[in-house]
């Protein structure tokens, strides 16, 4: 199959060098050089539609242009997204798995930073004011770990009869102490087992 020669043509930051074969479906590929100096092979269709405008350096620049990739606040933002979005996260079951999300604009770090930079200091933690709601400017604050730990009953939700409830709420309806509930969660018990298992006497055989 004969293709129109686009050697020398420029698309975004890419200048076409030469034809570089075709895909199994017959789509032409072209070797290009980027303004940054890297070479890459791109489909003609991607060049013409503007889907590919560089070797990847433009996207990389967008990702790192804030210059805060190595800061603690950036890591806090990443952790927030991970526990809400990634089922492989060891915290997902308590966040994304319980329907906790984050403001859609916070998919971009700069928007999160613009909303939450004020009041942030090294050593503070991102905390949700209403733990039944997701992460947003209106529902988040910076607190130290002592405050967050003191409020940990509001940070854990358990599923009871189709409804998510805080540790304090579960304690009130079951008579279980909050300490018992925390300890059971720490041991990896399911929500149902935590809620329905009565407290054993200290004289009960635990085997």
N, C-alpha and C positions, 0 to 999 in steps of 0.2 A: 504494500500500500504506500502511495506517495503522499507525503505531508507537505504542507506549506512551510517553507523555510522561514523561521522567525529568528534566526541567528542575528545577534546585534540589537534586537528589540529589547526595550526596558519595561519591566513591570514592577512598580514600586521600587524597592531597593535592589531588585534582581535584574541582571543583564544576561540575556541568553547567549551561551557560548556555542553550543552545537547540539545536534540531534543525538539522543542517547538511548535509542531503542524504543520499544513499545511494550505495553502490558499484554497479557494473554488475550484480553478482549479487544486488542488493536488500538489502544489509546496511546498517543505519542508522548514520549518523555523527553525532556530537554535538560541538558547540563547548564546550570546557571552559576554566575558568580555574584555574591552579595556585596553591597557597599562596605561591609565590615571585613571582607576578604575571604570569607568562607565560600566553598563551593557546595552546591546541592542539586539534586535531580528532582524536577517538578513536572507534573502532568501539564500538558499544554492547556487543558481545560481549566485547571486551577489558576494558571497564570492569567488567562483571558477573563475569567470571572472575578479576579481579585481576591480569591480565597487564600492565595499564597502570595505574600508581598516581600518576604525576606527568608533567610535561612532558618529563622526562628529567633533571631536576635531581638526583633521588635517585641515579641511576646515576653521574652526574658527581661527586657528593659522595663516593660510595664509592670512585671511582677516585682522587680527589685528597686524600682525608681524611688520608693519612699526611703530607702537606705536604713530601714529598721529591722531587717531580717534577722539580725543577731540580738535583738533586744528582748527583754523579758515580756513586755507588753505584746509583742508580736507572737511570742510563744503561747501566751495566754489566749490570744485570738485563735491560733491554730488549734489549741486544745479544746476550746469551746466548739469549734466547727467539727472536730473529730468525734467528740462524744455525742454530738447531735446527729451526725451524718454517717458515721462509719460503724457498721454492725460488728466489725472486728475489734473495735475498741473495748477494753475491759470495763469501761464506764458507760457504754452505749445502752445497756439494759436499764440504767437508771435515768437516762436522758432521752436520747432519740427513741429508745424502745418504749418509753412512757409518753411519747408524743411531744417532748420538749424540743422546740425549734429555736431559730434565731431570726431576727429581722432580715428580710431578704436583701436589704441594702448592705448588710454586714458581710456579704459574700466577698466584698472588696475590702481589704484591710484599711485603706485610706478612709473609707466611710466610718468604719468602726472607730478608728483613731480620732477622727474629727468629733465623733459623738462622745467618746469616753476618755480622751486624753486629760481633760480637766479633772483634777483631783487625784490623778494616778501618782503613786509613789512606789519606788522599789520595795518589794516585800508585801504589797497589798494583793488581795485576791478579788476576782470578779464574782459578785454575789447577786443572785436574783432576790428582789424584795418579796415578790409573791411567787413562791416556788411552784405553784400550779400553772404559772404562765411561763412563756419562753424568754429568751434573751432579747432585750431591746433597750433603747436609751432610757425610756420611761420606767423600766422595770429592773434596771441594773445599778449597782453602786460598787464602790471600792471599799473593802473592809480588810482589817487585819485578820489573821488566822484565828486569833482568840475569839473575836466576835463571831466569825463564821462557825467555829466549833461550838460556841454557846448556842447558836441557832441551828445546830445540825438536825434537830427534829423537823425543821422546816425544809431541810435539804434532801430528805429521803421520803419518797412516796411509795406506798405499797398498794397493790391492787386488791380491793376487798369487794366481792360481789359486783364486779364490773365498774367500780368507781375507785379512782386514785385518792388515797387519804394520807395525811401526814402521820408521823410517829405519834404525836400528841393525840390526834384523833383516834388512832388505833388503840392507844393506851386507855382512853376514856371508855371506849365501847367494849373492850375485852377485859380490862382490869390488869393487863400485863404492865409491868413497869417499863418505862422508856429504856432503861438499861438492859432489860431482858430482850427487848426488841432489837436494840443495837447489836447486842452480842450474837443473837441468832442470825442477823444479817451478815455480821462479820464472819460467821462460820459457813456462810453460803447457802443458808436455808432458803427455800422458795417462799414467796409472799404468803401463799396459802398455809404452808406449814408453820411459819412464824405466827400467824394470826390464830390458827385453830388448835395448836398444841398447848395444853394447859401446863402451868408451871409445876415441876416436880418437887416434892418435898426433898429436903436435904438428906433424908434418910432413905429415899427411894434408890433402888439399884439402877444405875445408869447404863449397865451393860446391854 
